[in-house]
Amino acid sequence: MLTHRSVSIPGLVRIKPGCLGRVGIYARRHEWMEVVLLHSADLRPELMQSLRAGLERECIHVLECWSVEGASFERALELFSTLPAKSRAVIGCGGGKALDVAKYVSFLSQLPYLAVPTSLSNDGIASPQASLSVAGRRKSLPAAMPFGVLIDTEVCLAAPEILW
């Protein structure tokens, strides 16, 4: 028997070289002029510079820029509790841990979320779940589908071989 099911997908998907430096363009198009940025703690400095420069070119104000080392529910809750009221979107950049924490903060705050992965070694970039540890045990928690997935092919192709 065939049943009707709805499928939720990100409304914005860009997969191309140089996409990292264009995140500000996509934020401006949706009038997200105040954003919060969460990134992997070990993200290469030149990637953060490219992202920040692209946001600045489009006059996107980064209200907070948080480094994420581990993917825990407790950390996501802490960041959510200090989220500036003026925030219009959450941007997650880096690997799976940072993206999952950003996605969950976005879910709790009901703000749009842009996923900007720097490797393609995880499947959470376009998933309605966040994989976080809760009291030290890994759990899959419900979250919203990202509004956008922005994949810079040059960045992902330069990811360490272990992430392939």
C-alpha positions as protocol buffer text, in pm:
chain_id: "A"
residue {
  index: 1
  type: MET
  ca { x: 0 y: 0 z: 0 }
}
residue {
  index: 2
  type: LEU
  ca { x: 129 y: 344 z: -97 }
}
residue {
  index: 3
  type: THR
  ca { x: 107 y: 621 z: 162 }
}
residue {
  index: 4
  type: HIS
  ca { x: 179 y: 991 z: 131 }
}
residue {
  index: 5
  type: ARG
  ca { x: 490 y: 1114 z: 309 }
}
residue {
  index: 6
  type: SER
  ca { x: 636 y: 1460 z: 307 }
}
residue {
  index: 7
  type: VAL
  ca { x: 1008 y: 1507 z: 258 }
}
residue {
  index: 8
  type: SER
  ca { x: 1186 y: 1802 z: 410 }
}
residue {
  index: 9
  type: ILE
  ca { x: 1496 y: 1932 z: 234 }
}
residue {
  index: 10
  type: PRO
  ca { x: 1715 y: 2239 z: 282 }
}
residue {
  index: 11
  type: GLY
  ca { x: 1577 y: 2540 z: 95 }
}
residue {
  index: 12
  type: LEU
  ca { x: 1925 y: 2664 z: 2 }
}
residue {
  index: 13
  type: VAL
  ca { x: 2192 y: 2432 z: -135 }
}
residue {
  index: 14
  type: ARG
  ca { x: 2515 y: 2555 z: -294 }
}
residue {
  index: 15
  type: ILE
  ca { x: 2794 y: 2319 z: -392 }
}
residue {
  index: 16
  type: LYS
  ca { x: 3075 y: 2499 z: -570 }
}
residue {
  index: 17
  type: PRO
  ca { x: 3429 y: 2631 z: -538 }
}
residue {
  index: 18
  type: GLY
  ca { x: 3460 y: 2949 z: -331 }
}
residue {
  index: 19
  type: CYS
  ca { x: 3130 y: 2896 z: -150 }
}
residue {
  index: 20
  type: LEU
  ca { x: 3290 y: 2960 z: 192 }
}
residue {
  index: 21
  type: GLY
  ca { x: 3364 y: 3321 z: 103 }
}
residue {
  index: 22
  type: ARG
  ca { x: 3008 y: 3368 z: -26 }
}
residue {
  index: 23
  type: VAL
  ca { x: 2820 y: 3273 z: 293 }
}
residue {
  index: 24
  type: GLY
  ca { x: 2763 y: 3644 z: 359 }
}
residue {
  index: 25
  type: ILE
  ca { x: 2586 y: 3683 z: 24 }
}
residue {
  index: 26
  type: TYR
  ca { x: 2341 y: 3405 z: 113 }
}
residue {
  index: 27
  type: ALA
  ca { x: 2280 y: 3550 z: 461 }
}
residue {
  index: 28
  type: ARG
  ca { x: 2220 y: 3900 z: 319 }
}
residue {
  index: 29
  type: ARG
  ca { x: 1972 y: 3767 z: 60 }
}
residue {
  index: 30
  type: HIS
  ca { x: 1759 y: 3640 z: 350 }
}
residue {
  index: 31
  type: GLU
  ca { x: 1816 y: 3956 z: 556 }
}
residue {
  index: 32
  type: TRP
  ca { x: 2007 y: 3774 z: 831 }
}
residue {
  index: 33
  type: MET
  ca { x: 2224 y: 4072 z: 916 }
}
residue {
  index: 34
  type: GLU
  ca { x: 2302 y: 3952 z: 1273 }
}
residue {
  index: 35
  type: VAL
  ca { x: 2429 y: 3597 z: 1303 }
}
residue {
  index: 36
  type: VAL
  ca { x: 2596 y: 3367 z: 1550 }
}
residue {
  index: 37
  type: LEU
  ca { x: 2886 y: 3158 z: 1424 }
}
residue {
  index: 38
  type: LEU
  ca { x: 2989 y: 2822 z: 1569 }
}
residue {
  index: 39
  type: HIS
  ca { x: 3301 y: 2656 z: 1430 }
}
residue {
  index: 40
  type: SER
  ca { x: 3525 y: 2358 z: 1490 }
}
residue {
  index: 41
  type: ALA
  ca { x: 3797 y: 2437 z: 1743 }
}
residue {
  index: 42
  type: ASP
  ca { x: 4064 y: 2303 z: 1510 }
}
residue {
  index: 43
  type: LEU
  ca { x: 3941 y: 2478 z: 1196 }
}
residue {
  index: 44
  type: ARG
  ca { x: 4229 y: 2607 z: 985 }
}
residue {
  index: 45
  type: PRO
  ca { x: 4269 y: 2984 z: 1043 }
}
residue {
  index: 46
  type: GLU
  ca { x: 4259 y: 3066 z: 670 }
}
residue {
  index: 47
  type: LEU
  ca { x: 3913 y: 2906 z: 643 }
}
residue {
  index: 48
  type: MET
  ca { x: 3780 y: 3119 z: 929 }
}
residue {
  index: 49
  type: GLN
  ca { x: 3939 y: 3426 z: 769 }
}
residue {
  index: 50
  type: SER
  ca { x: 3767 y: 3354 z: 439 }
}
residue {
  index: 51
  type: LEU
  ca { x: 3430 y: 3303 z: 607 }
}
residue {
  index: 52
  type: ARG
  ca { x: 3462 y: 3615 z: 826 }
}
residue {
  index: 53
  type: ALA
  ca { x: 3580 y: 3829 z: 531 }
}
residue {
  index: 54
  type: GLY
  ca { x: 3281 y: 3720 z: 323 }
}
residue {
  index: 55
  type: LEU
  ca { x: 3043 y: 3805 z: 605 }
}
residue {
  index: 56
  type: GLU
  ca { x: 3208 y: 4146 z: 657 }
}
residue {
  index: 57
  type: ARG
  ca { x: 3188 y: 4228 z: 283 }
}
residue {
  index: 58
  type: GLU
  ca { x: 2811 y: 4188 z: 304 }
}
residue {
  index: 59
  type: CYS
  ca { x: 2784 y: 4386 z: 633 }
}
residue {
  index: 60
  type: ILE
  ca { x: 2676 y: 4075 z: 826 }
}
residue {
  index: 61
  type: HIS
  ca { x: 2745 y: 4133 z: 1194 }
}
residue {
  index: 62
  type: VAL
  ca { x: 2873 y: 3830 z: 1386 }
}
residue {
  index: 63
  type: LEU
  ca { x: 2721 y: 3877 z: 1730 }
}
residue {
  index: 64
  type: GLU
  ca { x: 2907 y: 3579 z: 1879 }
}
residue {
  index: 65
  type: CYS
  ca { x: 3174 y: 3346 z: 1744 }
}
residue {
  index: 66
  type: TRP
  ca { x: 3200 y: 3025 z: 1945 }
}
residue {
  index: 67
  type: SER
  ca { x: 3457 y: 2750 z: 1912 }
}
residue {
  index: 68
  type: VAL
  ca { x: 3323 y: 2395 z: 1954 }
}
residue {
  index: 69
  type: GLU
  ca { x: 3546 y: 2109 z: 2069 }
}
residue {
  index: 70
  type: GLY
  ca { x: 3295 y: 1843 z: 2165 }
}
residue {
  index: 71
  type: ALA
  ca { x: 2939 y: 1768 z: 2065 }
}
residue {
  index: 72
  type: SER
  ca { x: 2751 y: 1771 z: 2394 }
}
residue {
  index: 73
  type: PHE
  ca { x: 2395 y: 1856 z: 2484 }
}
residue {
  index: 74
  type: GLU
  ca { x: 2526 y: 2047 z: 2783 }
}
residue {
  index: 75
  type: ARG
  ca { x: 2746 y: 2272 z: 2564 }
}
residue {
  index: 76
  type: ALA
  ca { x: 2460 y: 2333 z: 2319 }
}
residue {
  index: 77
  type: LEU
  ca { x: 2231 y: 2428 z: 2608 }
}
residue {
  index: 78
  type: GLU
  ca { x: 2496 y: 2663 z: 2750 }
}
residue {
  index: 79
  type: LEU
  ca { x: 2537 y: 2839 z: 2414 }
}
residue {
  index: 80
  type: PHE
  ca { x: 2162 y: 2859 z: 2362 }
}
residue {
  index: 81
  type: SER
  ca { x: 2122 y: 3026 z: 2702 }
}
residue {
  index: 82
  type: THR
  ca { x: 2369 y: 3300 z: 2604 }
}
residue {
  index: 83
  type: LEU
  ca { x: 2242 y: 3349 z: 2249 }
}
residue {
  index: 84
  type: PRO
  ca { x: 2202 y: 3722 z: 2178 }
}
residue {
  index: 85
  type: ALA
  ca { x: 1838 y: 3825 z: 2138 }
}
residue {
  index: 86
  type: LYS
  ca { x: 1920 y: 4007 z: 1811 }
}
residue {
  index: 87
  type: SER
  ca { x: 2039 y: 3682 z: 1643 }
}
residue {
  index: 88
  type: ARG
  ca { x: 1869 y: 3615 z: 1310 }
}
residue {
  index: 89
  type: ALA
  ca { x: 2048 y: 3293 z: 1206 }
}
residue {
  index: 90
  type: VAL
  ca { x: 2301 y: 3036 z: 1324 }
}
residue {
  index: 91
  type: ILE
  ca { x: 2595 y: 2940 z: 1103 }
}
residue {
  index: 92
  type: GLY
  ca { x: 2786 y: 2621 z: 1173 }
}
residue {
  index: 93
  type: CYS
  ca { x: 3125 y: 2575 z: 1006 }
}
residue {
  index: 94
  type: GLY
  ca { x: 3362 y: 2280 z: 1028 }
}
residue {
  index: 95
  type: GLY
  ca { x: 3322 y: 1916 z: 1114 }
}
residue {
  index: 96
  type: GLY
  ca { x: 3036 y: 1709 z: 1248 }
}
residue {
  index: 97
  type: LYS
  ca { x: 3069 y: 1806 z: 1615 }
}
residue {
  index: 98
  type: ALA
  ca { x: 3049 y: 2181 z: 1550 }
}
residue {
  index: 99
  type: LEU
  ca { x: 2771 y: 2133 z: 1296 }
}
residue {
  index: 100
  type: ASP
  ca { x: 2562 y: 1921 z: 1532 }
}
residue {
  index: 101
  type: VAL
  ca { x: 2600 y: 2168 z: 1820 }
}
residue {
  index: 102
  type: ALA
  ca { x: 2513 y: 2458 z: 1587 }
}
residue {
  index: 103
  type: LYS
  ca { x: 2213 y: 2268 z: 1450 }
}
residue {
  index: 104
  type: TYR
  ca { x: 2083 y: 2199 z: 1800 }
}
residue {
  index: 105
  type: VAL
  ca { x: 2133 y: 2560 z: 1916 }
}
residue {
  index: 106
  type: SER
  ca { x: 1941 y: 2666 z: 1607 }
}
residue {
  index: 107
  type: PHE
  ca { x: 1666 y: 2416 z: 1681 }
}
residue {
  index: 108
  type: LEU
  ca { x: 1629 y: 2534 z: 2042 }
}
residue {
  index: 109
  type: SER
  ca { x: 1622 y: 2900 z: 1937 }
}
residue {
  index: 110
  type: GLN
  ca { x: 1400 y: 2837 z: 1633 }
}
residue {
  index: 111
  type: LEU
  ca { x: 1643 y: 3030 z: 1413 }
}
residue {
  index: 112
  type: PRO
  ca { x: 1744 y: 2936 z: 1057 }
}
residue {
  index: 113
  type: TYR
  ca { x: 2060 y: 2728 z: 1040 }
}
residue {
  index: 114
  type: LEU
  ca { x: 2326 y: 2732 z: 767 }
}
residue {
  index: 115
  type: ALA
  ca { x: 2554 y: 2427 z: 760 }
}
residue {
  index: 116
  type: VAL
  ca { x: 2899 y: 2493 z: 614 }
}
residue {
  index: 117
  type: PRO
  ca { x: 3089 y: 2163 z: 630 }
}
residue {
  index: 118
  type: THR
  ca { x: 3464 y: 2153 z: 569 }
}
residue {
  index: 119
  type: SER
  ca { x: 3464 y: 1781 z: 491 }
}
residue {
  index: 120
  type: LEU
  ca { x: 3207 y: 1533 z: 372 }
}
residue {
  index: 121
  type: SER
  ca { x: 3285 y: 1260 z: 624 }
}
residue {
  index: 122
  type: ASN
  ca { x: 2957 y: 1290 z: 811 }
}
residue {
  index: 123
  type: ASP
  ca { x: 2596 y: 1268 z: 708 }
}
residue {
  index: 124
  type: GLY
  ca { x: 2460 y: 1522 z: 954 }
}
residue {
  index: 125
  type: ILE
  ca { x: 2492 y: 1821 z: 722 }
}
residue {
  index: 126
  type: ALA
  ca { x: 2137 y: 1774 z: 596 }
}
residue {
  index: 127
  type: SER
  ca { x: 1970 y: 1571 z: 868 }
}
residue {
  index: 128
  type: PRO
  ca { x: 1686 y: 1662 z: 1106 }
}
residue {
  index: 129
  type: GLN
  ca { x: 1880 y: 1510 z: 1397 }
}
residue {
  index: 130
  type: ALA
  ca { x: 2178 y: 1614 z: 1606 }
}
residue {
  index: 131
  type: SER
  ca { x: 2421 y: 1357 z: 1744 }
}
residue {
  index: 132
  type: LEU
  ca { x: 2520 y: 1487 z: 2088 }
}
residue {
  index: 133
  type: SER
  ca { x: 2644 y: 1335 z: 2411 }
}
residue {
  index: 134
  type: VAL
  ca { x: 2403 y: 1366 z: 2702 }
}
residue {
  index: 135
  type: ALA
  ca { x: 2573 y: 1309 z: 3039 }
}
residue {
  index: 136
  type: GLY
  ca { x: 2856 y: 1139 z: 2851 }
}
residue {
  index: 137
  type: ARG
  ca { x: 2640 y: 904 z: 2640 }
}
residue {
  index: 138
  type: ARG
  ca { x: 2592 y: 958 z: 2266 }
}
residue {
  index: 139
  type: LYS
  ca { x: 2230 y: 1025 z: 2165 }
}
residue {
  index: 140
  type: SER
  ca { x: 2047 y: 1127 z: 1849 }
}
residue {
  index: 141
  type: LEU
  ca { x: 1828 y: 1422 z: 1938 }
}
residue {
  index: 142
  type: PRO
  ca { x: 1553 y: 1570 z: 1723 }
}
residue {
  index: 143
  type: ALA
  ca { x: 1646 y: 1893 z: 1545 }
}
residue {
  index: 144
  type: ALA
  ca { x: 1526 y: 2086 z: 1245 }
}
residue {
  index: 145
  type: MET
  ca { x: 1649 y: 2039 z: 892 }
}
residue {
  index: 146
  type: PRO
  ca { x: 1912 y: 2303 z: 807 }
}
residue {
  index: 147
  type: PHE
  ca { x: 1774 y: 2596 z: 607 }
}
residue {
  index: 148
  type: GLY
  ca { x: 2086 y: 2586 z: 395 }
}
residue {
  index: 149
  type: VAL
  ca { x: 2380 y: 2360 z: 314 }
}
residue {
  index: 150
  type: LEU
  ca { x: 2678 y: 2544 z: 166 }
}
residue {
  index: 151
  type: ILE
  ca { x: 2959 y: 2319 z: 43 }
}
residue {
  index: 152
  type: ASP
  ca { x: 3284 y: 2470 z: -80 }
}
residue {
  index: 153
  type: THR
  ca { x: 3426 y: 2199 z: -305 }
}
residue {
  index: 154
  type: GLU
  ca { x: 3779 y: 2344 z: -285 }
}
residue {
  index: 155
  type: VAL
  ca { x: 3772 y: 2326 z: 94 }
}
residue {
  index: 156
  type: CYS
  ca { x: 3628 y: 1974 z: 105 }
}
residue {
  index: 157
  type: LEU
  ca { x: 3878 y: 1845 z: -153 }
}
residue {
  index: 158
  type: ALA
  ca { x: 4160 y: 1979 z: 67 }
}
residue {
  index: 159
  type: ALA
  ca { x: 4029 y: 1800 z: 379 }
}
residue {
  index: 160
  type: PRO
  ca { x: 4270 y: 1552 z: 541 }
}
residue {
  index: 161
  type: GLU
  ca { x: 4266 y: 1210 z: 377 }
}
residue {
  index: 162
  type: ILE
  ca { x: 4131 y: 1046 z: 694 }
}
residue {
  index: 163
  type: LEU
  ca { x: 3809 y: 1244 z: 641 }
}
residue {
  index: 164
  type: TRP
  ca { x: 3752 y: 1105 z: 293 }
}
